[in-house]
């Protein structure tokens, strides 16, 4: 099954929520995926990059119907559930990126590689490019990578990858690729694409911040829908993110748990004037006794 990772609209929707929350909110993670998102995206230079991408537009509203109409007008099916009262609001963002190849390709067909059992011999609509591409190899990746120039500064890369990670692991896989030129190929033939899918971003649920009144605000709805089209003329990528937020009443922090060292323990003592610990001990239950 195809999978997509489009991060910038998520960041833009969170930043657009600041129209209601107040500027420069600090989000707090409730799970490891949220923590990874904050550390590698939202709390990095990508935060300001999200504000500067002209192909992304966004909206924030206290009325879910307003956000849903914004999404419908741009060709997306995802819809936020109605907000219950004045403590709920939402934000949405849409990336609409149209890229035209430097030189158009020609329509053709291709068949699946015989290694892919079950569908071998089946034909698919494809594109044959004779100009505007270059080829590369990457250490640790077994297939050649093609780079297609567009009529802007954007470039599109493609390569075969039979088994792929998902989510942030897929994004990290791409970021780790270090490419070197390859001059072994002439034309490029790749399948046409018409993809529409709803992406599971439920990992965002529960991530929270505080508004300017210092009240906690939590993400209670998280939806994403992504479209990708590729043909002989170019590629068109669209992705929408819709988030619902709830402002919570003031509440006391839950009591912190006790730290119980109930197994063999390591104990050591350090002194500022010494370069090594003054003593180190690993103590097992045989010596768990009340001292005289």
C-alpha positions as CSV (number, residue, x, y, z in Angstrom):
1,X,0.0,0.0,0.0
2,X,1.2,3.5,-0.8
3,X,2.2,5.8,2.0
4,X,2.9,9.5,2.1
5,X,4.7,11.8,4.5
6,X,3.9,15.5,4.2
7,X,5.0,17.4,7.3
8,X,4.9,21.1,6.5
9,X,1.1,21.5,6.4
10,X,0.9,20.0,9.9
11,X,3.3,22.7,11.2
12,X,1.4,25.4,9.3
13,X,-1.9,24.3,10.8
14,X,-0.4,24.4,14.3
15,X,1.1,27.9,13.7
16,X,-2.2,29.1,12.3
17,X,-3.9,28.0,15.5
18,X,-1.8,30.8,17.2
19,X,-4.2,33.3,15.7
20,X,-6.5,32.1,18.4
21,X,-4.0,30.7,21.0
22,X,-1.6,33.6,20.9
23,X,1.8,33.8,19.3
24,X,4.8,31.5,19.9
25,X,3.1,28.7,21.8
26,X,5.3,25.9,23.2
27,X,3.8,22.5,22.5
28,X,4.3,19.6,24.9
29,X,4.5,15.9,23.7
30,X,2.4,13.0,25.1
31,X,4.1,10.2,23.1
32,X,7.4,9.4,21.4
33,X,6.1,10.3,17.9
34,X,5.0,13.8,19.0
35,X,8.4,14.3,20.7
36,X,10.2,13.3,17.5
37,X,8.0,15.8,15.5
38,X,8.7,18.6,17.9
39,X,12.4,18.0,18.1
40,X,13.0,17.5,14.4
41,X,10.4,19.8,12.9
42,X,8.4,22.2,14.9
43,X,11.1,23.4,17.2
44,X,13.7,23.8,14.4
45,X,14.2,26.1,11.5
46,X,11.2,24.3,9.8
47,X,8.9,26.3,12.1
48,X,9.6,29.5,10.3
49,X,10.0,27.8,6.9
50,X,6.3,26.7,7.3
51,X,5.3,30.3,7.4
52,X,7.2,31.2,4.2
53,X,5.9,28.5,1.7
54,X,3.7,30.3,-0.8
55,X,2.0,27.1,-1.9
56,X,0.5,26.7,1.6
57,X,-2.6,28.5,2.7
58,X,-4.3,28.1,6.1
59,X,-7.3,29.1,8.2
60,X,-8.3,29.1,11.9
61,X,-11.8,29.4,13.1
62,X,-14.1,28.9,16.1
63,X,-16.6,27.3,13.6
64,X,-15.9,23.8,12.1
65,X,-18.2,24.5,9.2
66,X,-16.0,27.4,8.1
67,X,-12.9,25.1,8.1
68,X,-14.8,22.3,6.4
69,X,-15.9,24.6,3.5
70,X,-12.3,25.7,3.1
71,X,-11.3,22.1,2.7
72,X,-14.2,21.3,0.3
73,X,-13.4,24.2,-2.0
74,X,-9.9,22.9,-2.4
75,X,-11.0,19.4,-3.4
76,X,-10.6,17.5,-0.1
77,X,-13.0,15.1,1.7
78,X,-11.7,15.3,5.3
79,X,-14.1,17.1,7.6
80,X,-13.8,18.1,11.2
81,X,-16.6,17.1,13.6
82,X,-18.6,20.1,14.8
83,X,-17.1,22.0,17.7
84,X,-19.1,21.5,21.0
85,X,-18.9,25.0,22.4
86,X,-16.7,28.0,22.8
87,X,-13.9,25.9,24.3
88,X,-13.2,24.2,20.9
89,X,-11.8,25.6,17.7
90,X,-9.9,24.4,14.7
91,X,-7.2,25.1,12.1
92,X,-6.5,23.8,8.7
93,X,-3.8,24.2,6.0
94,X,-3.5,23.1,2.4
95,X,-0.3,22.5,0.3
96,X,-1.0,22.8,-3.4
97,X,2.3,22.3,-5.3
98,X,2.2,22.1,-9.1
99,X,5.4,21.2,-10.9
100,X,5.9,21.0,-14.7
101,X,8.8,19.0,-16.1
102,X,11.5,21.0,-17.8
103,X,10.7,19.1,-21.0
104,X,7.4,17.1,-21.4
105,X,7.6,13.4,-21.7
106,X,5.7,10.9,-23.9
107,X,2.9,8.6,-22.9
108,X,3.8,4.9,-22.9
109,X,3.1,1.8,-20.9
110,X,5.2,-0.4,-18.6
111,X,4.9,-3.8,-17.1
112,X,5.7,-4.8,-13.5
113,X,9.1,-6.4,-12.9
114,X,8.9,-10.2,-12.9
115,X,10.1,-10.3,-9.3
116,X,6.8,-8.9,-8.2
117,X,4.8,-12.0,-8.3
118,X,1.0,-12.0,-8.8
119,X,0.8,-9.1,-11.2
120,X,3.7,-9.8,-13.6
121,X,2.8,-8.9,-17.2
122,X,0.1,-6.4,-16.2
123,X,0.5,-3.1,-18.1
124,X,0.2,0.3,-16.6
125,X,0.1,3.8,-18.1
126,X,3.6,5.3,-18.0
127,X,5.8,8.3,-19.1
128,X,9.0,8.1,-21.1
129,X,11.3,11.1,-20.5
130,X,14.1,11.8,-23.0
131,X,15.3,15.1,-21.6
132,X,15.6,17.0,-18.3
133,X,16.7,14.2,-16.0
134,X,19.9,12.9,-14.4
135,X,20.8,9.8,-12.5
136,X,22.5,9.0,-9.2
137,X,23.4,6.1,-6.9
138,X,23.3,6.1,-3.1
139,X,25.2,3.9,-0.7
140,X,22.9,1.5,1.0
141,X,20.2,1.9,-1.6
142,X,20.2,-0.8,-4.3
143,X,18.4,1.0,-7.2
144,X,19.4,4.0,-9.3
145,X,17.8,7.4,-8.4
146,X,16.4,9.7,-11.1
147,X,16.3,13.4,-10.7
148,X,13.8,15.4,-12.9
149,X,14.2,19.1,-13.4
150,X,11.1,21.2,-13.3
151,X,10.4,24.7,-14.7
152,X,11.1,26.1,-11.2
153,X,14.0,25.4,-8.8
154,X,12.1,22.4,-7.5
155,X,13.4,18.9,-8.4
156,X,11.6,15.6,-8.2
157,X,13.6,12.4,-7.4
158,X,12.3,8.9,-7.9
159,X,13.7,5.4,-7.5
160,X,12.5,1.8,-7.0
161,X,12.0,0.7,-3.4
162,X,10.1,-2.5,-2.9
163,X,9.8,-2.5,0.9
164,X,9.6,0.9,2.5
165,X,9.4,2.2,6.1
166,X,6.4,4.4,7.0
167,X,5.9,7.7,8.8
168,X,8.9,9.5,10.0
169,X,11.1,6.5,9.2
170,X,10.4,7.0,5.5
171,X,11.2,10.7,5.8
172,X,14.5,9.8,7.6
173,X,15.3,7.2,4.9
174,X,15.2,9.8,2.2
175,X,17.2,12.3,4.3
176,X,20.0,9.8,4.8
177,X,20.5,9.2,1.1
178,X,23.8,10.6,-0.1
179,X,23.8,10.6,-3.9
180,X,26.7,10.4,-6.5
181,X,26.3,10.8,-10.3
182,X,25.5,7.8,-12.4
183,X,25.9,7.9,-16.2
184,X,24.7,4.5,-17.1
185,X,21.1,5.3,-18.3
186,X,19.5,7.1,-21.2
187,X,15.7,7.7,-21.0
188,X,13.6,7.4,-17.9
189,X,10.3,5.4,-17.8
190,X,8.1,5.7,-14.8
191,X,4.4,4.9,-14.1
192,X,1.8,7.6,-14.1
193,X,0.3,8.2,-10.7
194,X,-3.2,9.2,-9.4
195,X,-3.1,8.8,-5.6
196,X,-5.7,10.0,-3.1
197,X,-5.4,8.8,0.5
198,X,-6.3,9.8,4.0
199,X,-3.2,9.7,6.2
200,X,-3.3,8.6,9.8
201,X,-1.9,11.4,11.9
202,X,-3.7,10.4,15.1
203,X,-0.3,10.4,16.8
204,X,-0.9,14.2,17.2
205,X,-3.9,13.6,19.5
206,X,-3.2,14.7,23.0
207,X,-0.3,17.1,22.2
208,X,-0.9,20.2,24.2
209,X,0.1,23.8,24.9
210,X,-1.1,26.7,26.9
211,X,-3.0,29.8,25.7
212,X,-2.3,33.4,26.7
213,X,-4.6,32.9,29.8
214,X,-2.3,29.9,30.8
215,X,-5.2,27.5,30.2
216,X,-4.2,24.1,28.7
217,X,-5.2,23.5,25.0
218,X,-5.2,20.0,23.7
219,X,-5.4,18.5,20.1
220,X,-8.6,16.5,20.0
221,X,-9.0,16.0,16.2
222,X,-6.2,15.4,13.6
223,X,-6.9,14.6,10.0
224,X,-4.8,14.6,6.8
225,X,-5.6,13.9,3.2
226,X,-2.9,13.8,0.4
227,X,-3.2,13.7,-3.4
228,X,-0.4,13.1,-5.9
229,X,-0.7,13.1,-9.7
230,X,2.2,12.5,-12.1
231,X,2.0,12.3,-15.9
232,X,3.9,13.4,-19.0
233,X,3.6,17.1,-18.2
234,X,4.5,17.2,-14.5
235,X,3.5,16.4,-11.0
236,X,0.8,17.9,-8.7
237,X,1.0,17.3,-5.0
238,X,-1.7,18.4,-2.6
239,X,-2.1,17.8,1.1
240,X,-4.6,19.1,3.6
241,X,-4.4,19.0,7.4
242,X,-7.3,19.8,9.7
243,X,-6.8,20.0,13.5
244,X,-9.4,20.4,16.3
245,X,-8.4,21.9,19.6
246,X,-10.1,22.1,23.0
247,X,-9.4,24.6,25.8
248,X,-9.4,22.8,29.1
249,X,-10.3,24.2,32.5
250,X,-7.5,24.8,35.0
251,X,-6.5,21.6,36.6
252,X,-3.9,20.5,39.0
253,X,-1.0,18.4,37.8
254,X,-1.4,14.8,38.6
255,X,0.8,13.7,41.6
256,X,4.2,12.5,40.6
257,X,5.0,8.8,41.1
258,X,7.6,7.6,43.6
259,X,10.9,6.4,42.3
260,X,11.4,2.9,43.8
261,X,14.8,1.2,43.4
262,X,13.7,-2.3,44.1
263,X,16.6,-4.2,42.5
264,X,20.4,-4.2,42.6
265,X,21.5,-0.6,42.7
266,X,24.5,1.5,41.6
267,X,25.7,4.1,44.1
268,X,28.6,6.6,43.6
269,X,30.0,9.8,45.1
270,X,31.7,12.6,43.2
271,X,33.7,15.5,44.5
272,X,34.3,18.7,42.5
273,X,38.1,18.6,43.2
274,X,38.5,15.0,42.0
275,X,38.5,13.8,38.4
276,X,37.1,10.4,39.3
277,X,34.3,9.3,41.7
278,X,35.3,9.1,45.3
279,X,33.6,5.7,45.5
280,X,31.4,3.5,43.4
281,X,29.3,0.6,44.6
282,X,26.9,-1.9,43.0
283,X,24.8,-3.2,45.8
284,X,22.7,-6.4,45.7
285,X,19.9,-7.4,48.0
286,X,22.2,-9.5,50.2
287,X,23.4,-6.2,51.7
288,X,20.1,-4.5,52.0
289,X,20.2,-4.2,55.8
290,X,19.5,-1.6,58.5
291,X,23.0,-0.3,59.5
292,X,24.0,-0.5,63.2
